[in-house]
Amino acid sequence: MINIDENIIDLIPVGIIKGKFSANNHKEVDDFVVLYANHYMESLSGHKKAKLEGNTLKQLYPDSSGSTDDWLKQIRKTVMEKEHKHINQYIDVFNKHLSMDIIGQDDGSFFMILNDNTERLQNRKKLMEKESEIEYVNSELRKKANMDTMTSTYNYQFILKLLKDEIDTAKNEKSKLSVALLDIDDFTTINRKYGTDIGNAVLIETATVLRNCIRKIDYLGRTGADEFLLILSNVDMDIAKIIINRIQTQMYLDIQNAKDLEVTISGAVIEYTGEDNEEFYYRIREKLENAKKMGKNRIVFQS
């Protein structure tokens, strides 16, 4: 199946698989069988080599229905055209951001080489944090340069710096980018009725819900008293909607500081379409105001 000694391939610190799509007369994207996987794929996939080989993607990840369709389409297109394609994408079933080289073969099979970029992207975030801290190295604010101390999210200055960087990346690499601006409904009333201690607890718990619902490579910052900005890297509107729906559900389940207190959020989610940083931020603020005028627990989506 593989001309090179498999023992040598297993030493290479990248994932390598050979696959082949099952027959489909209608040429629709269905699924592929893993014919071969090197040992590094075990750490990427969470499955042993023996489990990977001989199974389809949907057999290996039965709960991933719908989340792999776009990936499968790109692989299938590459195989049909017998070409080589390079893809950078966050793969939900692996919970990792991968760079992938797909090489179609004449017999309808394909090879795929996968590199895990997750740690590199996380280190990039940490590097930006450190660079921002250096600007405050001679000030008592050095430790607070990036973070909002109450919610342990990024502060206003740093989250906007990250937003500009992500917009530049999306523009240069032509990658997807979705951003959400969320506001706690009736927060002033919560403070007045229940007191600032409960209000502060609501802020902290809201930040915790948001942090738990986004991925390792996404960004979360506090941009106002009760307002949070989420930067969803390499995410289109369909995936953004899933993330926001998860947040709304968890808000209801997790934030219960008083018997008659139900905490909800309103906001806007927009997808980057090529405008400059200021235009993009103005557009999402405008959509947030529209959402707040519609009542509580309303999210406006615009791709």
N, C-alpha and C positions, 0 to 999 in steps of 0.2 A: 504493500500500500504506500509506503514511504521509502524512497531510495536511500536517504541518509539514515545512518544508524540511529534508532530511537533513543538509545542511551545518551547520545550526543544531544539530541533535541531536548531531552528532559533536563539537561544542564542549562539550557538557555533561559534566562529570567524573564521570559514573556510567555503568554498563553498562545498555544498553537492548536487549532483544531482543523480537521477535515470533515466536511459535511456534504449532504446531498438532499435536495428537496424531494418530497414524495410526489408521485405523479398527480397531475391535476389537469384534466382536459380543458378546463375553462381558463387556465393560466392565472388563476387567482392566487394570492399569497396564502399559503396554508402553513406549512411547517417543514423543518428539515431534520434529518437524522444525523446524529454525531457519529461519524465513522471512526474517527481517531481523535484522541486528546492527549496532549503531553501532560506531565505531572504538574507543571506550573498552573494548569487550568484548575487544579483542585483548590488552590488558594483563591483564585479568582471567582470560581463558581460556587464554592461551598459543597461540591459533590466529589466523591472519589472517582478516580479515573475509570474504574470498572463500572460505576453507575452511569457516567457520562456516555460511554461508548455503547452504541446500539439503541439509545433512547432519543426521542425528539425533544425539542425545546419545551413544548407544552406538557410533555410527560414529566420532564425534570422540574418544571415550575407550573404546576396546575392552577395556582392562584393568580397567575400573571395575565389572565385574559385581557386582551386589548392593549396592554402596556408595551407589548413587543411588536405590534403590527408595523409601525414605521420602520423599525430596524429590519424586520423580515422583508419588507418591500425593497429596501435598499440593497440587501444581500441578493434577493431574487433577481433584481434588475441587473446587477453586476454579473451574476451567473449567466443570465440569458444573453448578455452582450459579450460574454467571455473577456471581460476587461478587468483592469485593476482599479480599485477605488479606495481612497483614504477617508475615514470618517472619524470625527471627534464627537462623542455623544455620551450623555449620562444614561446608563443602562439600569433600569429599576430593578430587574431581577437579580442583578449582581450587587446593587447598591454602591456602584462605583462609576466614576467618570473614566471612560476608556478611549484611547485612540486605536483605531482598527484599520488594518489593511486587508481588503477582501480581494482574492485573486480567483477569478472564474476559470474553470478548466473545460476542455473540449468535450469531455464525457458528461457534462452537466453537474459535476461536483465542484467544490470550491475549497480553498484554504483560507483560513482567517488567522491573522496574527494580532494579538490583543496586548496593549500596554496599559497598565493601570496609572492614570494621571491624578487620582484622587489626592494622594499625599502631596504631590507637587502643587496642586491648586490650593490645598490647605496651607502649605508653606508659603505660598504667594500672599495669602491673606495675613499670615503671621509677620511676613516681611514688611508689609504695608503698615501693620500695627507698630512695628519697631521703628520704622522710618518716621512715623508720626510722633512717637515718644521722644525721639532724638531732638525734635524741634522744641521740646519742653524740658530738655535735660537739665537746664540751669534754673528751673522753676519748680515751685512746690506743687504745681499741677501736673508734673511729669507722669505720675501714675494714673492720672485721670484724663490723660490726653485723648484716649480713644473711647472710653466707656462712660455710660450713664450709671452713676453709682447706685441708684435705687433699683433699677431693673436689670442691671448687669448686661445691658445691650449696648451697641455702639451709640455714641452720642451724635448730636445733630451734625457737627462739623465733619466727623469722620465718616458717617454713613453717606453724606453727600459727596465726599471725596471718593468713596468706593463706587458710588453710582456713576460718577464721571468716568472712572477707570473702566467700569463694565460697559458703559456706552461706547467708549473708544474701542474696546475689544470687540463688541458686537459689530461695530461699523467696519473695522479693519478685517475681521475674520468672517463677516457676513453670517454670524451665528445668531441664534434666537436669544431674546432677553425679555422677560416679563417682570413688571414691578407692581407691588401692591402698596397702597397708602390706606391704613386702617385707623379708625377712630372709635373709641369706646362711647357707646350711646349714653346720653344723659349723665356724663361723669360729674358735672357740677352738682346735679341733683343728688347723686350718690354721696358726694362729700358732705353736702348740707344735711341730708337726712340721717346718714349713718356715722358721720364723723370722718376726719382725715385718716385715722388709723385704718378704718375699713377701706377708704379710698386708696390709700397706699398699698394695702394688701391686694386690692383688685388690680392695680397697676402691675405689681410684681407677678401675680398669678397669670395675668394676661400675657406678659412677656414670656413666662414659662411655657404656656400653651403654644404661643407662636414659635418659640425656639424648638419645641418638641415636634412640631408638625412640618418643619422645613428640613432640608437635607444638609449634610455636612458642608457642602460647598456654597450654600446660600448665605445671605447676609441679613441681619436684623438690626434696626436702629430705632431709637426714640427721637422723633422729630418735633414733638410738642408735648404739652402736659399729659394728654391722653391719646397721643397719636404715634403710630409706629409705621416705619417703612420697611418693606420686605423686598429684597433684590433676589430674583429667582434666575440664576444663571443657566443659559442654554435650555430654556423652557418656553414652549409655546402656550397659547391661550388655553388649549384643551387641558394640558397638564396643570396649568395655573388654577383652573376652576376646581380641579380635584383637590388641590392643596388647600384652597380657600374653604371649600365645603367641609374638609376635615377640620379646619380651624374652628368654623362655626359650631360644628358638633361638639368638639372638645371644650369650647367655651361654656356651653350649656352643662356639660358633664362635670367639669373640673372646678368651676368657680361658684362656690356656694358659701358666702360669708354670713348671710342672714336668711331667715326663712322666706321672706318675701322679696329677696333680691335676685333678679335674673339679669346677668350681665350679657349684653350683646354688642356686636360691633357693626359699623357701617363703613363703607369705603369704596375704593376704586382699584381696578386691576387693568393695566394697559400693557400692550406689547410694543416693543420698540420698533419704529418704522423708518428710522434713518435721520430723524431730526437732531439738532444739536442738544447739548445737555440742558440748557435753560428752557428751551421750547418743550422738551420732554417733561421736565419737572413741572412747568406751568400747566401742561395738559393734564397731568395726573391730579394736581391740586384742584383744577377746575372740575374734574370728574368727581372728586371727593365731595366738593360742595354740592354738586347735583344729587349725589347719593343721600347726603344728610337732609336735603329738602324733601326727599321721598318718604321719610319716616325711619323707624328703627329697623336694625337688622337687614339693611339693604346694601347689596354690593353691585356696583356698576362694572361691567366687563366691556372692554373695547380693544379689539385686535387691530 
